C-alpha cells in the first residue's frame, strides 16, 4: 500500500482532484428539489443543510491550507464561508465550494511538501482527504433522500486504503483511536470484488497497516465485502446490501476495533 493513493494492477492512477469535482457535482445534483430540513440518519443530529454546510466548509478550509502551503499545524480555522442566504442556495454554494477547491488545486503542486495531519506530508494529502469527505457525505445525502448510492469500486478501494492509512494519525480529533492497542493482533480487510487486501496490526504501542503484507498471511479476524461496502463500514455507514459484509474470526477483536475506530 502507498500513502499517495492505492494502485491496483491494470488500472490508471486516480486523479483525486478531478474526482473531487465529479463527486461534488453528483452531490449537488442529488440536492435538486430537496428539503434541507431532512434528517440525515447516517450523521445523527444533522439535517441535510448541516451536511452540505460541512462538506462545502471542508472544501473551503482545505483550500486555505493549500494556498498557504502550511508547514505546521494551523493555529486558526477561520475562513470566509460565504454561506448562502437561504436553503434554495445550498446546491449552488456547494458547487461554488468545489470551484474554490479547483482553484487551490491549480495553484498547488500536488507533490509539494506540506504539513498534513496524516501519513503523507504533501499537498496531495489534502485532495485525497477532500475526495473521501465529499464522496462519503454525498452517500449520506442520497441515503437521507431515499436514493440508492452508486460508488465507483476503484474509488471505494482507494477510500478504504486512505482511511486505514491515516487512522493511526487521527488522535487529534478522534481520541478513541488511542484504545486501538493489543498484543500483536491482526485484522484483515479484503475486497471480494477486486485484488485489494489490507492487514491492520494492533500492537501494545499502537496500530497501523502492515507494510510487508502481501495479502496471504492469516489474520486473527477478517472482514470481507465489496469495496464500497468496506468503505461504508469503516466510516460507520450501513452497507448497501443485506449481509454484504462477512466477519470471521475473533469477534471480540472486531468489536474492539469498531468501537474505537470512528473517524
N, C-alpha and C positions, 0 to 999 in steps of 0.2 A: 504494500500500500504506500501511497505517497501523500504528502501534505499539500500538494497543489492540484489535486483532482484525480479521482480514480480513473485508471486506464484499463479498459478491457481489451484483450487481444482482438484485432479485427475491426475496432471501432475508432472513429475520429475523436480527438480530444474535445472536451466540452468547452464551448465559449461561454463562460459564466456571465459575462457582461451582456451578450446578446440574449441569453436565456432570462436574465432579469427583465429585460424589456418585453419579451414574449410572455412570461408568466404574469407580469403586471397588466398587460393588455387583456389576458384571459380573466384576470381578477376583476378589472374594471368592467368588462363585458358582462360578467355574472351579476353585477350590481344594477343592471338596467331594470327599472321598474321596482326595485327592492324597497321594502320598508326597513329603514335604518334603525328602527327600534326593535327589530327581530333579535331575540336572544341567540347567542352562539353557544350551543351545548358543549362543544369541544374546548371552549375557553370560558369556563364558568364565571358568571358575573358580568360578562361583556355582552354588549349589543353589537349589531353589525357596524354601527357608527364607531364604536370603540375599536373594533378590529381594524377597520380601514384607517382610522387615525394612527393606530400603532404601526401598521405596515408602511404607510407613507412617511411617518416620522423616522422610521429606520432608514429609509432611502435618503432622507434629507440630512440626518445626523451622520451617517456613514460618509456621505458626500463631503461634509465639512471636514471630516478626518482626512479624506483622500486629498482634498485641495490643500490641506495644511501639511501633508506628508509628515504626520506626527511621529516623533521618535521616542515618546514616553507616554504613559497613561494620561489622558486629558484631565484637566482639573475642573472642567465645566462641561455640562451637556446642553448649554443654552444654544438654541438655533431658532431662526425665524421660520416657523412652520407655514405661515401664510394660509391659515386654515380657511375653509370656505365659510360663507356667511350662513348657509343653511344646508339641510340634508340633501337638497337637489344638486349640490355642488360636489358631493364626495367623490363620485366616479371621475370627474374631470380633475379634481385635486390629486387623486391617486395617480392618474396618468401624468400630471404635471410633476409629481414626485419622481416618477421614473425618468422623466426628461432631465430633471436636476441630476439624477444619478448618472445618466448617459453623458452629461457634460463633464462630470467628475472623472468618469472612465476615460473619456477622450483626452483629458488633460493629464492623465497619470499613467506612467509606465507600469504595467502590472507586476513587473519584476523588480520595481524599486524597493529597496529596503525600507521598512516601516514598522513601527510598533503595532502589534496586534495582541489581543488577549489570548489567542490560541497558539497552535503549534507553528504556523507558517508566518514568519516575520517579514512579510512582503505585502505590497498593496493588493495583490491578487487575493489575499485572505478575505478582504472586505467584500469583493464582488461575489466570491463563493458563498460567504456568510449571508449576504443580502439575498442571493438567489433562494436559499432554502428558507429564510424568513418569509419571503414572498410566496414561494410555492406552497408551503405548509398552511399559511394563512389564506391563500386562495382556496385551498381544500376546505379549510374551516368555513369560509363564506359559502361555498357551494353546499356543504353538508347542512348548514343552517337554513339554506334556501330550498332544500329538498332536491338538489341536483346531485347525481352520482358523479363524483370527480373522475377525471382521467389524468393519469400521470405517466409521462414517458419513462420507460423502465430504466434506461441508461441514466437519466437524471435521478431517478429514485435510488439506484445503487450508489451513485456519487453522493447523494444526500446521506445515506447510511454511513458511508465512509467519512464524510465531513463531520457528522455528529460524533461518531466513535473516536475519531482522531482528536477532536477538540474538547470532548467532555472532561478529560483529566485536568484541563486548564480553566474550567468554568467555576471554580470555587468562589470567585469574587462575587458572583450573582446567583450561584446555585450551591450554597454551602453544604447541602446534604451529600454532595459527591465525596466529601471527606470521609464518609462512612463506607465507601466502596473499597474495603480492605479485606483481605483473607489470607490464609496461609497457603499461597500458591494454588489458587483455584482458577479454573478456566471456563469461559462461556464462549461458544461458537455461534455466530450468526451466519446462516447460509441462505443465499438466494436460490430458490428452486427453479427459477426461470432464467438462470444465467450461470456464469462461472465464478461469481463473487462469493468470497467467504472471509470472515473476519474473526480472529481469535483474540478475545479480551482476557488478559491475565490479571487477576487480583492478587496483590502481594501484601505483606504486612505494612509496607510503607506507601501503598497507593495502588494504582491500576493503570492499564493502558493497553493499546494494541500490541500484540507480539510481532515485532518487525521481521522475525525469522520464520514466521508461519507460512507454510506452502499449501495450507488447506487440508492436509492429510492427517494431522495429529488428532488423536481423540481428545474430547473435552469432557469436563465434569457435567456440563449442561449444554444443550444445543437448542437453538431457536431456528426453525425453518419456515420459509414462506416466500412468496413472490417479493421482488424488490420493493414494490410500492407498499405492500403490507408490512414489511420490515421497517420501512421508513416511517409509516404512520405509527407503528408500535413503539419505536424508540422515542417518538415525540408524544406518546401518550394518547394518540388518537385511535378511534375504532377502525378495525380492519374493514375493507370493502366487501369482503365475502364471509359467509359463515364458516367457521373453523378454518380460516385462511392461514393461520399461523399454528404450527405444531411446536410444542415444548417437550423436550425429552431430558431425562437425567435428573440432576439434583434440584428438586422443586424448591427447597429452602434457599439455595443459592440464587435461583432465578427470582424468587420473591424479594430477596435482599437487594438484588440489582435494581429491579423496577421500583422498589420503594425509595431508592436514593439517587436515581439517575435522571430525575426530571430536569429539563433544560430551561 
